[in-house]
Amino acid sequence: MNHDRYDDAYIRDILSRCRTIAVVGASPNPARPSFFVTKYLSERGFEVYPINPGQVGKEIAGRAFYGRLADVPVPIDMVDVFRAPAFVPSVSGEIGWTGVNSRTISSKRPQRLGSGVQRLSLSRTPKPPADVQ
């Protein structure tokens, strides 16, 4: 699979299995991609949890900011990361111990993510049990 770009059907398939999405590095600045993603997903019925320790106590798209993934009170289906390359390894570690199955890593300079971190890591989430669908 080409991890530089995913087709719409693949992304739709993953999103169809997600209800709760954390946006790490969410920004209240409307010019930032993380703002657009948070607002867009919220408006389409996803339960979005913006993560940004500098914005705790504030809201974006009607959703309260959280300081870190561990502060989110519900299980997270997917994490979308908007952080500078230097911070991606620590965020990936935090994602790992939360048990999240899907993640995306967004960066203006993907080549700076370093060895051991894929430019974009997006894995399929398992299907929810039939009684949950």
C-alpha positions in Angstrom: 0.0 0.0 0.0 1.2 3.5 -0.8 1.4 5.3 2.5 1.9 8.7 0.8 -1.7 9.0 -0.2 -4.8 6.9 0.5 -7.8 6.7 -1.8 -11.2 8.0 -0.6 -12.7 4.5 -0.3 -10.0 3.4 2.1 -10.4 6.5 4.2 -14.2 6.2 4.2 -13.8 2.5 5.3 -11.7 3.5 8.3 -14.0 6.5 9.3 -17.0 4.2 9.1 -15.5 2.2 12.0 -14.7 5.3 14.1 -17.0 7.3 16.4 -14.5 8.9 18.7 -11.5 10.8 17.3 -8.8 12.7 19.2 -7.0 15.5 17.3 -3.6 16.0 18.9 -2.3 19.4 18.3 -5.7 20.9 17.6 -5.6 24.7 17.2 -8.2 27.3 17.7 -6.7 29.3 14.8 -9.0 28.9 11.8 -6.0 29.1 9.4 -4.6 25.9 10.7 -5.4 22.5 9.2 -6.1 21.0 12.6 -8.9 23.6 13.2 -10.5 22.6 9.9 -10.3 18.8 10.6 -11.7 19.2 14.2 -14.6 21.4 13.0 -15.3 19.2 9.9 -15.4 15.9 11.8 -17.5 17.5 14.7 -20.0 18.8 12.2 -20.4 15.3 10.6 -21.3 13.6 13.8 -18.0 12.3 15.1 -17.2 12.7 18.8 -14.1 14.8 18.6 -11.6 15.4 21.4 -9.2 18.2 20.7 -5.9 17.7 22.5 -3.7 20.7 23.2 -2.3 21.4 26.7 -2.0 25.1 26.0 -5.7 25.4 25.3 -7.3 23.5 28.2 -10.4 25.3 29.4 -11.2 26.6 26.0 -13.3 25.1 23.2 -13.1 24.5 19.5 -16.2 23.7 17.4 -18.2 23.3 20.7 -15.7 20.7 22.0 -13.6 21.3 25.2 -9.8 20.9 24.8 -8.0 18.2 26.8 -4.3 18.4 27.8 -3.4 14.9 26.8 -4.8 11.7 25.4 -5.0 10.1 28.9 -7.4 12.8 30.0 -10.1 11.8 27.5 -12.8 10.1 29.5 -13.9 7.6 26.8 -12.1 5.0 24.6 -10.7 6.6 21.4 -11.1 5.0 18.0 -8.7 7.1 16.1 -6.0 9.8 16.7 -5.1 12.4 14.2 -1.8 14.1 15.0 -0.9 17.6 14.0 2.5 18.1 15.7 5.9 19.2 14.6 8.1 16.2 13.7 10.2 16.5 16.8 7.1 15.7 18.9 5.8 12.8 16.9 7.7 10.0 18.6 6.4 11.0 22.1 2.9 11.3 20.8 3.2 7.9 19.1 4.3 6.4 22.4 1.3 7.9 24.2 -1.0 6.6 21.4 0.5 3.1 21.8 -0.4 2.7 25.4 -3.9 4.0 25.0 -4.8 1.1 22.7 -5.9 3.2 19.8 -6.1 1.2 16.5 -5.8 4.0 13.9 -3.7 7.1 13.7 -2.7 9.6 11.2 0.3 11.8 11.4 0.2 15.1 9.6 3.3 17.2 9.1 4.4 19.9 6.7 7.8 18.3 6.6 7.2 14.5 6.7 10.9 13.8 5.8 11.8 15.2 9.2 9.8 12.6 11.1 13.0 10.5 11.4 13.7 6.8 11.2 11.2 4.4 12.9 8.3 6.7 12.3 6.3 6.3 9.1 5.3 9.5 7.3 1.7 8.4 7.6 0.7 5.5 9.7 -3.0 4.6 9.2 -4.1 1.1 10.2 -7.5 -0.4 9.9 -9.6 -0.5 13.0 -11.3 -3.8 13.8 -15.0 -4.1 13.0 -17.1 -3.4 16.1 -19.2 -6.3 17.4 -22.5 -6.7 15.5 -24.6 -5.6 18.5 -22.8 -2.2 18.5 -23.3 -1.3 14.8 
